[in-house]
């Protein structure tokens, strides 16, 4: 039981590390897109929409590549429990989009 909890915290650390690295990388990559000042006379919807859609697509690509890489490295019995980390990553996406525009 203790080994199971330890492995959970190890995988949770890797998950947080992955999320932070992807967020920082994508925010740096997409830093020039969009408008930082939302309250101005010009229309800011289209540039920020492009930034949001690119962030979502690139984030999903990173998650897809990570899932394919990790699923090829772990034994078959661990592939199904690995999906909870994918679902957690999808739940983290709106939080990262919120942080991206604030």
C-alpha positions in Angstrom: 0.0 0.0 0.0 2.8 2.4 0.9 4.6 1.7 -2.4 1.4 2.5 -4.3 1.1 5.8 -2.6 4.7 6.6 -3.2 4.4 5.8 -6.9 1.3 8.1 -7.0 3.3 11.0 -5.6 6.1 10.3 -8.0 3.8 10.3 -11.0 2.0 13.4 -9.5 5.4 15.2 -9.4 6.1 14.3 -13.0 2.6 15.4 -14.0 3.1 18.8 -12.3 6.5 19.1 -13.9 5.1 18.4 -17.3 2.2 20.8 -16.9 4.6 23.7 -15.8 7.0 23.0 -18.6 4.3 22.9 -21.2 2.7 26.0 -19.9 5.9 28.0 -19.7 7.0 26.7 -23.1 3.8 27.5 -24.9 3.3 30.9 -23.2 6.9 31.8 -24.3 6.2 30.5 -27.8 2.9 32.4 -28.1 4.0 35.5 -26.2 3.9 37.7 -29.3 0.3 36.8 -30.2 -2.8 38.5 -28.9 -3.4 41.7 -27.0 -2.4 42.1 -23.4 -4.7 45.1 -22.9 -8.3 43.8 -23.3 -9.9 47.2 -22.6 -9.1 49.3 -25.6 -10.9 50.9 -28.6 -9.6 48.4 -31.1 -11.0 44.9 -31.5 -8.9 42.3 -29.5 -11.1 39.3 -30.0 -9.5 37.9 -33.2 -5.9 38.0 -32.1 -6.7 36.6 -28.7 -8.9 33.9 -30.3 -6.0 32.9 -32.5 -3.7 32.7 -29.4 -6.2 30.6 -27.5 -6.8 28.2 -30.3 -3.1 27.7 -31.0 -2.5 27.2 -27.3 -5.2 24.5 -27.1 -4.0 22.7 -30.2 -0.4 22.8 -29.2 -1.2 21.7 -25.7 -3.2 18.7 -26.9 -0.4 17.8 -29.2 2.1 17.9 -26.3 -0.3 15.7 -24.2 -0.7 13.3 -27.2 3.0 13.0 -27.6 3.6 12.5 -23.9 0.9 9.8 -23.8 2.4 7.9 -26.7 5.9 8.2 -25.3 5.0 7.1 -21.8 2.6 4.3 -22.9 5.4 2.8 -25.0 7.7 2.9 -21.9 5.5 1.4 -19.2 4.2 -2.2 -19.0 0.8 -3.0 -20.3 -0.8 -3.2 -16.8 0.0 0.4 -16.2 -1.5 1.8 -19.4 -5.1 2.0 -18.2 -4.3 3.8 -14.9 -2.3 6.2 -16.9 -5.4 7.6 -18.5 -6.4 9.4 -15.2 -3.4 11.6 -15.8 -4.6 12.4 -19.3 -8.0 13.4 -17.9 -6.3 15.5 -15.2 -4.3 17.2 -18.0 -7.5 18.0 -19.9 -9.0 19.4 -16.7 -5.9 21.6 -16.3 -6.3 23.1 -19.8 -9.0 25.7 -18.9 -7.0 26.7 -15.8 -3.9 27.3 -18.0 -6.0 29.2 -20.6 -7.2 31.5 -17.8 -3.7 32.0 -16.5 -2.5 32.7 -20.1 -4.8 35.7 -20.5 -4.3 37.2 -17.0 
